[in-house]
Amino acid sequence: MPVSKKPRRSPPGSRSKAPADSILPDRRSMEAYLAAIAGRGRDDALEKAQEVMYDAWEKTSAQARISHARKALAISPLCADAYNLLAEEAATAAEARDLYARGLEAGELALGPEGFEEYNGHFWGFLETRPYMRARHGLALTLLKLGEEGAAIEHFRAMLKLNPNDNQGIRYLLLGSLLRRDDVPAVKALLAEYPDEWSVYWLYTRALLAYRENQASAPATLKLLKDARSANEHVPGILAGTTPAIISSNGYVTMGGADEATEYVRECGPAWRKTAGAVEWLTTTVAHGPAKRRASKPTR
């Protein structure tokens, strides 16, 4: 099965441990090649600090990574990714929050008003914006961990405005937060912003809303449920507890796989379980026919 481009959510302040033979290269270190191809040609302190960070992400020990991050900050205090790495290695969520916040401030200063004006609507498409977006992503996830979901939602919304293409999968995290808060109008508005979305998040959540609106037996709902099961047949079983959850060990999730279903259930499962009869309806309805798998589509 193909590996999705969408990374799973990792707890802030910690790095996932995976068997040595399953470790994939850090995505961020690969940006060094993109920077070389782009040939930005800048010879300032910030670029030199960023080059140190490219090396840092290839290190396997926490001590080496931290040492490189501190070296990068000594070269340029505006190196947001150095703060991001230190946040990943932080001992507590509170410490990680403060470090991500400093990274966010550094990234904002590095871009300046001109950068926000130039890149607005296309963030992440330019390497210069990615340290800032990583800092904001990490900060939002840490705020979630600390129970400050309202503040996290504000960051998610701001990131989607900066980058509607959403290469980081922020819309899935926002969807989960809105469902947990039972903000149905906001959920519908978010779903409508991505009308061509065929991800497991969109299909199953649209099915849940249809059930809540007494459209469980409508042909459109049954077709939607068929498409949802085709996208990922593991969701009903994991949601009902009859199939074990599978957590990715390498930071990625497999499109159509049990690990992707586990991610969906973690983010959106509470909304299903708090809706009377919804899980039973889902498991019963999808059991009537075999799933007909469709070709995988990239989520972005």
N, C-alpha and C positions, 0 to 999 in steps of 0.2 A: 504494500500500500504506500502511496506517496506520502512524503513528510510535509506537513503543512508549514507555511512560512510563519504562521502565528505562534509565537512562543507562549508557553504557559505562564501563568502568574506565579512568581516565586516570592516567598516571604521576604520582606525587606530586612536588611541587616544580616542576611545569611546567604550562603552560596550552596546550590544543590550539589550533592555528592553523587557521582555516578561511577559505575565500573570503568576501569581504565580503557577497556576496549570499546566502550560506547561513547566516550567523550568526544564531542564535536568541537571544532575550533570556535573560539569566542567570536561571535558575529562582529563585535566592535573592532577586533584586531584586523579584520578583513578590510576595514575602511582605509587602512594604510595604502592598499593597492588602488582603491578608488581615488584617493588623494593624489597618488603618483600619476594616475592616468589623467586626472583633471588638470594637473600641472598648475596649481594655483600660483606657485612662484613667490609666495610671501616669505619673507625672511625676518619675521618678527618673533618676539618671545613667546607669544601664545602658540604659534605654529610649532615651535621647538618643544614646548611643553606637551602639546598634543602628540607629537612623535614619541615622546617618552611614554605616554599613555598607551599608544599602540603596542609598545614593547611590554608594558605592564600587564596587559590582558592576556599575553601569552605565557606569563609566569604561572607556575602551578602551586607555589606556596604563598600563603597569606603574607608572610613576612616580606617576601620579595615584591609582592604587589603593593603593599603599603609603602615600602621604601621608594618604589618608583613614583607613587602618587605624591609623596612628600617632595621628591626631587622635582616633579613637574610643577608643584606649587611654588617652589623656590625660584623656578625660572619665570613663572607667570602666575600671579594670584587670581587671574581670570580664567584659569583652566577648570571649567566646570566638571569635566570628567574625572579629575583628580578627587574632587569632593565626592563624586558619585561612587568611585571605587572605595574610598574610605567609609562611606555609608554602608556599602555592601558588607564590609568587614567589621562593622560596628558591633559592639557587644549587646546593645539594647536597642529597642525600637525608638526610644526617645532620642538616643544619640544619633541613630540613623536619620531621624526626622530633621534634626538640627543640621547635620551635614548635607543632606539633600537640599535644605533651604539655602544653605550657603552656596551650594552648587547652582541653584536656580538664580540666585542673585549675581553670581559670577558670570553665568551664561547670558543673563540679561545685559549686564554691563559690556560684555564682549561684543554682543550684537549691536547694541546701541539703538536709538530710535530709527536710524536709517535702515538697519538690518531688519527690524520688525516691519517697517513699511515695505521694504523690497521683497521680503520673503513671505509676507502674510498670505495665507491661503495655500502656500506651497511648502510649509515647513516639512522637514525630513527629506525633502527632495534635494536639499543642499546640505553638504556635509557640515557647514558652519553652524547649522541650526540643531544638529543632533545632540551635542552635549547638553544644551538647554532642555531639549525635549526629554532626554533621559533623566535629567534631574527632576523635572516636573512629574514625570511618570513615577519615579521612585518615591518622591514626596507624597504623591497621592496614594500610592499603595501603603506607605507607612502610616498615613493618616487613617486609612481603613483599618489597619491592624490595631491602631490606638483607639478605635471607636469613633473617630471624628469623620463620619461618613459625609456629612453635609459639606465640609471643607474639601473632601476628596472629590465630590461631585463637581464643585466649582472648578477644580483643576481639570477634570475630565472634559467639561464643557469648553473651557478655554483652549485646551489642546485640540479639540475637534474644530474649533473656529480657525485656529492657526493652520491646521492640516486636515481638511475634510476628507482627504483620501485615506487617512487613518492607517498608515503603515504599521503602527504599533498595536493595533487592536484595542484601542481605547474604548470604542463604542460597545464592546462586549462587557467591559468592566462597568461602564456607565449603565448599561441595560440591567445588569445584575443589581446594582445599587438602587436603581429606580424601582425595580420589582420588590426588593426588600422593603422599601419605604411605601409600597403599594400606591405609587404615584402613576396611576393608569394613564391619565392624559399625557404625561411626559413620556411614558413608555410608547404610546401610540405615535407621538410626534417623532421620537427617535427612530422608530421602525419606518416611518414614512420618509425620513431623510435618506434612507438607503433602500429605495423600492426594488432594486434589482438584486438585493442581497439574498443569497441562497445558502447561507451558513446554518449550521445546526441551531445557533442561537436565535436567529430570526424565525426559522420555520417552526420550531417547537414552541417558541413564545407566542407567535401568532396563533398557533393552535390553542394554547392556553387561554388567550383572550377570547377566542371564538367560543370556547366552552363556557367561560364565565358569562358570556352574553347570550347564553341559551341557544347557541348555534351548533351544538355538538353533532346533530344528525344532518346538518345541511350538506348538500353535495360539495360545496366549496370547501367546507371544513374537512370532510373526508378526503378530498383530493389533497388538501394541505397536509393532512396527517400522513398520507401516502408518500408525499414528497419528503416530509420530515424523516420518516423511517428510511427512505431511500438514502437520505443524506447521512444518517447514522442510526443503525438499528439497535445500538447498545443502550441508548438513553432510557427507554421504558424499563428495562430490567434493572439498571443501576438506580434509577429513580425509585423503583418499587422495593429495592433491596434484595431482589432475587438473583442478581448478577453482581459479582464483586467489583468494586471500584478499582481502576488501574491508574496509577499515577506515573506520568512520564519521568524517566530517570535522567534524561539528557537535556531538559529544558525546552523540548519541542513536543508538539502533539501531532498525532497521525490523523489526517482527515478521514473521517468515517470510522476511526478506531475507538476502542474502549477508553483510551486515555482522553480523547477529545470529549467523549460523552461524560466522563468523570468531571472534566472542567466545567461543562455546562451545568451539570447537576450541582456542583459546588456553588456556582454563581446564581443560578436561577431555580434550583430545586426547592428552596424554602417557599417560593411563591406557588409552586405546584402543590406542595404538601399542605399548605394552609388553605387551599381551595377545596372545599368539601367534594369528594367524589372524583376529583380531577385525575389523580394517579390511577385509580381503578378504571376510569373511562379510557385513559390512554392505553394501559396495558391490555385491556379487553379488546379495544378496537383494532389495535395493530396486530393482534393475534389472529385476526380473521383471514389474513392473506400473507404470502411470502413477500419479503421486501424485494423490490426490483431496483438493483443498484444503478444509479446514474453515474455518468463520468464525473470525476471530481473537478470542482471549479475552484480556482484560487480565491481566497477571501478578500484579496485586495489587489 
